[in-house]
Amino acid sequence: MLDQARDVLAGEKAWIVGGAVRDELLGRPLVDLDIACREPEAAARRYARRSEGAPFPLSERHGAWRVALSDERTVDFTPLPNGIHEDLTTRDFTINAIARPLEGGEPLDPFGGLGDLDRKTLRAVAPGIFRDDPLRLLRAVRLEEELGFKLDGETERLVQASAGLVTKPAGERILAELVRLGRAGFERLDELGLLAPLGGSLERLGSLGDTTSDMRLVAVFGDRLGQLPVSNELRRYAGKLLRAELPPDLSPRAIHRFRRATEPWADEAARFAGGDPALERAIAEARANEPAEPLLRGDELLLPAGPEIGEWLERIAEERAAGTISTREEALELVRSGGQSSRH
């Protein structure tokens, strides 16, 4: 990435800025690159041709461009209307306000970001950073967790004083930060007064132990998760977990009914609802032993088209799981008898 950028901007004054410099200094992998230069659009288009990436405007208002690469990494080109010093004053935290000349050389560090990197401290560049972009409230917590850093006292007070702004960014931007938070991140949001304005609570999260990102979101936001621009798949997942009711016992019938209500996430629903390992083992066993084919198809029931066919197929599947029927003939007899199985 860097070599291609140097070739594209050879002979021009350009700077590597933001998280790319920070991560390089911390020895972290370089995932995304942010370059400040005089003509971002022209640089982005040249870089895209060399890298076979896709260029597009990132901010028409500010003139920034992004090149999306095939490996999901990105290279951003941002303008320098008033020089690199002015650019760095607009950054959020001092560790992100360090610039390095693209062609090589010593870093430019007007706000003491290098010292804060050594101290593992997250410090605001200026008092107005959260007013200028309230998403930085969430980013502060995410960076604390990802980097193992800690907000300095004054910046923490600024976060708490600005907590009412946390709902201002677009939902897509809020969600992008939330999905990157672990348990400690959500606990920190709550500590700083940022979670409640977003509609979140730690009540469910406390009993879950280690979880996936999706389960954390469901646990923290519950039905309010639908207020964020989540995918339809995540909405379905949330619905299954939030409405899951533990089976009364571990009988095959009870496990079948629980699975019917919660699959394809029955094991996660069991954990979310407070089930014990025995329930998860029973679910795994039922999945492993599930027949490959049903005993009957809908057109074999000799019933008029309608919802009754689906109801009977569900009934047959349940009785098969419970062990009261096991053959096609027994399934047909169940239907003919109006639901009274001959096996007990």
C-alpha positions in Angstrom: 0.0 0.0 0.0 2.7 2.5 1.0 4.9 1.8 -2.0 2.1 2.3 -4.4 1.1 5.5 -2.7 4.7 6.8 -2.9 4.8 6.0 -6.6 1.5 7.8 -7.2 2.5 10.9 -5.3 6.2 11.0 -6.2 7.4 14.6 -6.2 4.4 15.9 -4.3 4.1 16.9 -0.7 1.9 14.4 1.1 1.6 13.0 4.6 0.5 9.8 6.2 -1.9 10.8 9.0 -4.3 9.5 11.6 -4.6 5.8 12.6 -2.1 4.6 10.1 0.7 6.5 11.8 -0.5 5.5 15.2 -0.8 1.8 14.3 2.7 1.8 12.7 4.2 3.2 15.8 2.4 0.7 18.0 3.5 -2.2 15.7 0.0 -3.0 14.7 -0.9 -4.3 11.2 -1.6 -1.6 8.6 -5.2 -2.1 7.5 -6.3 1.3 6.3 -4.2 4.2 5.0 -5.0 7.9 5.3 -3.0 10.3 3.1 -3.3 14.0 3.2 -2.3 15.7 -0.1 -3.1 18.6 -2.4 -5.5 16.9 -4.9 -7.2 14.0 -3.3 -9.4 13.1 -6.3 -6.6 12.9 -8.8 -4.4 11.0 -6.4 -7.3 8.5 -5.6 -7.9 7.9 -9.3 -4.2 7.3 -10.0 -3.9 5.0 -7.1 -7.0 3.1 -8.1 -5.6 2.4 -11.6 -2.4 1.0 -10.1 -4.1 -1.1 -7.5 -7.2 -2.1 -9.5 -9.3 -0.6 -6.6 -12.5 1.3 -6.7 -12.3 5.1 -6.2 -15.3 7.1 -4.8 -15.9 10.4 -3.0 -15.8 9.9 0.7 -17.0 13.4 1.5 -18.1 15.7 -1.2 -18.3 18.6 1.3 -14.7 18.1 2.4 -13.2 16.8 -0.8 -12.0 13.4 0.6 -11.8 10.3 -1.6 -11.5 6.6 -0.8 -10.1 3.7 -2.8 -11.6 0.3 -1.8 -9.2 -2.5 -2.4 -10.1 -6.1 -3.2 -8.8 -7.4 0.2 -11.3 -5.0 2.0 -8.6 -2.6 3.0 -9.0 1.1 2.1 -6.8 4.1 1.2 -8.2 7.5 1.9 -7.0 10.7 0.3 -7.9 13.9 2.2 -7.3 17.5 1.2 -4.8 20.0 2.7 -6.4 23.4 2.1 -4.4 25.1 4.8 -1.4 22.8 5.3 -0.7 19.8 7.5 -0.6 21.7 10.8 -4.2 23.0 10.2 -5.2 19.4 9.3 -3.9 18.0 12.5 -5.8 20.5 14.6 -9.0 19.0 13.3 -8.2 15.5 14.5 -9.8 13.8 17.5 -7.1 12.5 19.9 -3.4 13.4 20.1 -2.4 9.8 19.1 -4.3 10.3 15.9 -2.8 13.8 15.3 0.6 12.7 14.3 1.7 13.0 10.6 4.6 11.3 8.8 6.0 12.5 5.4 4.9 10.0 2.8 8.4 10.0 1.3 9.9 9.3 4.7 11.3 11.3 7.6 10.6 12.3 11.2 7.0 12.5 12.3 5.2 15.8 12.9 3.7 15.8 16.4 2.4 19.2 17.5 0.1 17.9 20.3 2.4 15.4 22.0 0.8 12.3 20.6 4.1 10.3 20.8 4.3 10.8 24.5 0.6 9.8 24.9 1.4 6.6 22.9 4.1 5.8 25.4 1.8 6.5 28.3 -1.1 4.6 26.7 -3.2 7.7 27.1 -6.2 8.9 25.0 -6.3 12.7 25.2 -8.4 15.1 23.2 -6.7 17.5 20.8 -9.1 20.3 21.7 -12.1 20.8 24.0 -14.6 20.9 21.1 -13.8 17.5 19.5 -17.1 15.9 20.6 -19.2 18.8 19.6 -17.6 18.8 16.2 -18.3 15.1 15.7 -20.2 13.3 18.4 -19.3 9.9 17.0 -15.9 10.5 18.7 -17.7 9.7 22.0 -18.1 6.1 20.9 -14.7 6.0 19.2 -13.1 7.1 22.4 -14.4 4.0 24.2 -13.6 1.7 21.2 -10.0 2.9 21.1 -9.6 2.5 24.8 -10.7 -1.2 24.5 -8.9 -2.0 21.2 -5.6 -0.4 22.1 -5.6 -1.0 25.9 -5.4 2.8 26.5 -7.1 5.0 29.1 -8.8 8.4 28.7 -6.9 11.1 30.6 -8.9 12.8 33.3 -9.8 16.0 31.4 -10.9 14.0 28.3 -13.0 11.7 30.4 -14.8 14.7 31.9 -15.4 16.0 28.4 -16.9 12.7 27.4 -19.3 12.7 30.3 -20.2 16.3 29.8 -21.0 15.6 26.1 -22.9 12.3 26.6 -26.2 13.9 25.5 -24.7 14.2 22.0 -24.1 10.5 21.5 -27.4 10.0 19.6 -26.6 12.7 17.1 -24.6 10.7 14.5 -26.3 8.7 11.7 -27.4 5.3 12.8 -25.1 3.6 10.4 -22.1 5.3 12.0 -23.2 4.5 15.5 -23.8 0.8 14.6 -20.3 0.6 13.0 -18.7 1.5 16.3 -21.0 -0.6 18.5 -20.3 -3.8 16.6 -16.6 -3.4 17.4 -17.1 -3.2 21.1 -16.6 -6.2 23.5 -18.1 -6.6 26.9 -15.6 -4.2 28.5 -16.5 -1.6 25.9 -20.2 -1.7 26.7 -19.4 -1.6 30.4 -17.3 1.5 29.8 -20.1 3.1 27.8 -22.4 2.7 30.7 -19.8 4.0 33.2 -19.4 7.2 31.1 -23.1 7.7 30.7 -23.2 6.9 27.0 -25.2 3.7 27.0 -28.5 4.8 28.4 -29.1 7.6 25.8 -28.6 5.0 23.1 -31.3 2.8 24.7 -28.9 0.2 26.1 -28.7 -1.6 29.4 -26.2 -4.1 30.9 -28.9 -6.1 32.7 -28.9 -9.0 30.3 -25.2 -8.8 29.4 -24.1 -9.6 32.9 -25.0 -13.3 32.9 -23.9 -14.2 29.5 -20.1 -14.5 29.8 -18.2 -14.5 26.5 -20.5 -13.8 23.6 -20.5 -13.0 19.9 -20.9 -9.4 18.7 -24.5 -10.0 17.6 -25.5 -11.6 20.9 -23.9 -8.6 22.8 -26.0 -6.2 20.7 -29.2 -8.2 21.4 -28.4 -8.4 25.1 -27.6 -4.7 25.5 -30.4 -3.2 23.3 -33.1 -5.9 23.4 -36.1 -4.8 21.3 -34.6 -1.4 20.9 -32.0 -2.9 18.6 -34.5 -2.4 15.8 -34.1 1.3 16.1 -30.6 0.9 14.6 -30.1 0.1 10.9 -29.3 -3.6 11.5 -29.7 -6.2 8.8 -32.9 -8.3 8.4 -30.9 -11.3 9.5 -29.9 -9.7 12.7 -33.5 -8.6 13.3 -34.6 -12.3 12.9 -31.8 -13.4 15.2 -32.8 -10.9 17.9 -36.4 -11.9 17.7 -35.6 -15.6 18.2 -33.3 -14.8 21.2 -35.6 -12.3 22.9 -38.7 -14.5 22.7 -37.0 -17.8 23.5 -38.6 -19.7 26.4 -36.7 -22.6 28.0 -38.3 -26.0 27.5 -39.9 -27.5 30.6 -37.7 -30.6 30.4 -35.2 -32.3 28.2 -37.6 -34.8 26.6 -37.4 -35.2 22.8 -40.7 -33.5 22.4 -39.8 -30.5 24.5 -36.4 -30.2 22.7 -38.2 -30.4 19.3 -40.6 -27.7 20.2 -37.8 -25.4 21.5 -35.8 -26.0 18.3 -38.9 -25.3 16.1 -39.3 -21.9 17.8 -35.6 -20.9 17.8 -33.7 -22.5 14.9 -31.3 -21.9 13.3 -30.0 -20.4 16.6 -31.4 -22.8 19.1 -28.1 -23.3 21.0 -27.6 -19.5 21.2 -31.2 -18.9 22.2 -30.8 -21.5 25.0 -27.8 -19.8 26.3 -29.4 -16.3 26.0 -32.5 -17.6 27.9 -30.3 -19.0 30.7 -30.3 -22.7 29.8 -27.6 -25.0 31.2 -25.0 -27.1 29.3 -27.4 -30.1 29.4 -29.9 -28.2 27.2 -27.2 -27.3 24.7 -26.1 -30.9 24.6 -29.7 -32.1 24.0 -30.0 -29.6 21.1 -26.8 -30.8 19.6 -27.9 -34.4 19.9 -31.3 -33.7 18.3 -29.6 -31.9 15.4 -27.2 -34.8 14.9 -30.1 -37.3 14.8 -32.5 -35.3 12.7 -33.8 -37.4 9.8 -32.6 -36.3 6.3 -36.1 -36.6 4.9 -39.7 -36.1 6.3 -42.0 -39.1 6.6 -44.6 -37.5 4.4 -44.8 -34.6 1.9 -47.7 -32.2 1.9 -49.2 -33.7 -1.3 -49.3 -37.1 0.3 -51.7 -36.1 3.1 -54.7 -36.1 0.7 -56.0 -32.9 2.3 -57.3 -29.7 0.6 -54.8 -26.9 0.1 -54.5 -24.7 3.1 -52.8 -24.1 6.4 -54.0 -27.4 7.7 -51.3 -29.2 5.6 -48.5 -27.3 7.3 -50.0 -27.9 10.7 -50.1 -31.7 10.0 -46.5 -31.8 8.7 -45.4 -30.0 11.9 -47.4 -32.5 14.0 -45.9 -35.5 12.2 -42.4 -34.1 12.7 -43.0 -33.6 16.4 -44.4 -37.1 16.9 -41.5 -38.6 15.0 -39.1 -36.6 17.2 -41.0 -37.8 20.3 -40.7 -41.4 19.2 -44.5 -42.1 18.9 -44.3 -42.7 15.1 -41.4 -43.8 12.9 -42.8 -44.9 9.5 -44.8 -43.4 6.6 -47.7 -45.7 7.4 -47.8 -44.6 11.0 -47.8 -41.0 9.9 -50.8 -41.6 7.6 -52.6 -43.4 10.4 -52.0 -40.4 12.7 -53.7 -38.1 10.1 -56.6 -40.5 9.5 -57.2 -40.9 13.3 -57.3 -37.1 13.7 -54.1 -37.0 15.7 -54.4 -40.0 18.0 -51.2 -42.0 17.8 -51.5 -45.7 18.3 -48.1 -45.8 20.1 -47.5 -44.6 23.6 
